[in-house]
Amino acid sequence: MDSPSVTLINLGYQDILTDISLRITKGKITTIIGPNGAGKTTLLKLILGLIKPSSGQIQYDKDIIFGYLPQKLKLNPLMPLTVERFLQLATPQQNTELKEKIAKILHRVGACHLKSRSLHVLSGGEMQRILLAHALMQTPDVLVLDEPAQGIDVMGQAELYSVIASIRDELGCAVILVSHDLHLVMAASDEVICLNQHVCCSGTPSDVAQHPSYAQLFGSKSEASSLAVYTHHHTHRHDEPCSGGKNHD
């Protein structure tokens, strides 16, 4: 559990990121926070190998599998897809077990009721859950989430971070996410990295909230609100197939 899945060593990218060193570890939720233009999404793309660093290096576990929830997804309105078909396209596996796998993953993210709906009619919160389900289809070692709670109200954000924590618990995967939602995400994380083109500070949420660099970027009042601690009470299961259930947004 303590061995890193991904290690970044003195990583740089053009004039956007400089001297980034960090470890992404299995079983931990690592959250990247920072102002607009800090390089957060660029850092995720470097980790995923979508772009190449200008300097430094990235070390990966052997045969590592990533799951990725992008910040935006462009849909072609001329090609309407149901949720089920969208998830089928996420894997080369096309057999009788795939429907059961999709049902289990939809249950895990609280979206059983959306299976037959078109992607084009989903609300923002529903779409984020389906994108999370899509990222889980390959059973990832590292789950990379770029603004997973965007477009969701505060109650919906708390539910979504609860789901993410449950996935981490069940799969033992590493989770690295970018968020602007300091109020909830700081306390839902094991480690926080404060980024502003370089790593300003990192550590536990409480350590980062007390760091001078954090106060400079977000203001001293952010400390109290960001640590209004959200706790996930795991009294339910997310590994059973869909059988109806409540609607979630």
N, C-alpha and C positions, 0 to 999 in steps of 0.2 A: 504493500500500500504506500510505502514511503518513497519508492523509486520513481524518479521523474519519467513521465511519458514524453515530454518535450523539454529541451533545454536550449535557451537562447544565450549566446555568448557574444557580448560587445556588438550587438546587431545595429546596423544603420541602414537607412533607406533614403537616398537622395538628400534633400534638405528637410525632410519631414520627421525622421526619427534618428536619434543619435545615441550610441552606446547603451543599448538595451540588453540587460542580462537578467534572465529570470528562469524559473523552473515551474513547469506545469505538472502537478503530481496527481496520480490516480486517487480517487476517493475524496478529492477536495474541490470545492467551488471557489474559483479565483475570479474576482470581478475587477475589470479595468474601468476606472472612472477618470474623468478629465474634461476640460472645456472643449467647445467646438474647435476643430482644427488641431487638436492635440495629437492626432495620429492613431486613434483607437482602432478604427476600421482597417487602416493600413496595417497595423500590427497583426490583426486577425488574418488578413490576407497573406502576410508573410508566414505566419504559423501554418496556414493551410497549404502553402506552396503555390498559391495563385500568382504571386509576384516574387521576384528574386531580390535578396538584400544587396545593397551596394557594398556593405562591409560586414564583417563578423560571420558567424555560422549558426546553424540550427541543427541540433542533434535529436533524432527520433528513436523511439523504441522500434525494434524490428517488427515488421508487418503491422504497423499501427493503422487503425481504422478511425477516420474522422466522421462525425456527423455535424452538419452545418446548417444553421438557421440564418439566412441572410437578412440584412436590414430591409431590403425591398425585393419583391418578386414581380416581374413583369409577366402578365398573363395575356395571351392572345384571345380577344373576345370571339374570334372566328373559330376557335377550337375549345368549346366548352368541355370541361372535365369534371367528373364527379370526384368527390374526395377519395373514394375507394380506388378509382382508376389512377388518380394522381399518385397515390401511395404505391400502387402496383408498379408504376414506372420508375420507382426509386431503387428497384432491385432487379437483377437478372433472373432471380428465382421466380419461375412461373409454373407453379404446380398446385396440387390440392391443398398443401399446407399453407400457401400464401394467404388465403382468405382468413384462416385461423390466426395467423401472425398479425395481419392487419387489425383484426378484431381485438386482439390482446393489446396492441399498441394504442389503438383508439381508446380503449378502456383506461389504459395507463395515463393518458393525457386528459381524460374526462371529456371525450368527444364521440362517444358511441353513436349518439343521435344524429351525427353529421355525415355518416358514411355515404348516404345516397344523395347528398346535396351537391349542387354545382358549386365549384369554387367561387364563381362570380357573385353568388348571393350571400356569401359569408360576411359576418361583421368583422371588425378589426380583431377583436378578441378571439373569435372562432378561427380566423385565419392563422393567428399566431399559434394556436394549439395544433392546427393541422400541419403547419410548417415544422413544429417541434416533433410531431409524429413522423413526418418525412425524414427528419434528421436521425430518427431512431431506427429506421428500417434496416440498416446494416449492422445493428448492435455495436455502436462505436466504443472505442477505447477513450476517445476525447470528444466531448460535445462542445462545439463552438457556437455561441449564440450572440448575434449582433443585434442589440436592442430588442430582446424578446418580448418585452412588455409594452412596446410602443402602441399607442392607440387603445390602451386598456385602462379602465378606471381603477381607482385605488384598491377596491375590493377584488377586482379581477386580477390585479397585479399580485396581491397577496396569495391568491389561489394558484396563480401560475408559478410563483417562486416555491410554493409548497410542492407542486408537481415536480419541478426541477430537482428539489432536494430529495424527493422520493426516488426519482430516477437515479440520482447519484447513489443513494442507499442501496437500491436493488441491483444495479449494474456494476457498482464499484468503479465507475468511469471517472475520469477527470472532466470537470466542467469549467470552461473559461467563457466569460460573458462580458459584454460591454453594456453599460447602462447609464442613463442620466437620472434614474430614480433613486437618489441617495437615501430617501426616507426609508425604503424597504430593503433595497438590495444590499446595502452595507451590512445590515444585521443578518441577512440570509447567507452571507459569504463566510468562508473559512479564511480567505486571504484577500486583501484589497491592494491593488496597484494603482497609485495615483500618477497619471501620465500627462505630461505637457511637452511632447516631443522628446522627452527623456523621462526616466523614472524619478519623480520628485520624492516619493516615499512609498514604502510597501510594508505589509505586515498584517496583523489581525485588524479587524474593523476598529476596535477601541484604540489601538496604537496609532493607526493612520488618522483617526479623527482628532487626536491630540497633537499631531505633528504640525509644526509651523507652516510647512508647505501646503498642507490641506487647508488651513485657515486662510492663507493668502489666495488660494484659488476659489474657495467656496464661501468664505466668510466664517467668522467664529460662531454664528448662530446655527450653522449647519451641523455642528457636533451633536447637539441635543436631539435634533429632529432625525438625523441619520441613524442614531442609535436608539430610536424608539423601537426596541428590539422585537422583530418578528420571529416567532418560534414555530417550527413545524411540528405538530403533534401527529406522529405517524400511527394512527389507530385504525387504518384501513389498508386495503391492498390495491395495487395497480397492475397486478400480473394476471388477472382473470379476464376471459373474453367478454365482449359486450353482451349484455342481456337487458337492454333498455337503459334505465338510469336517468338521473336528473340532467337537465340541460345546463350547460355552463357557457359563459361568454368570456 
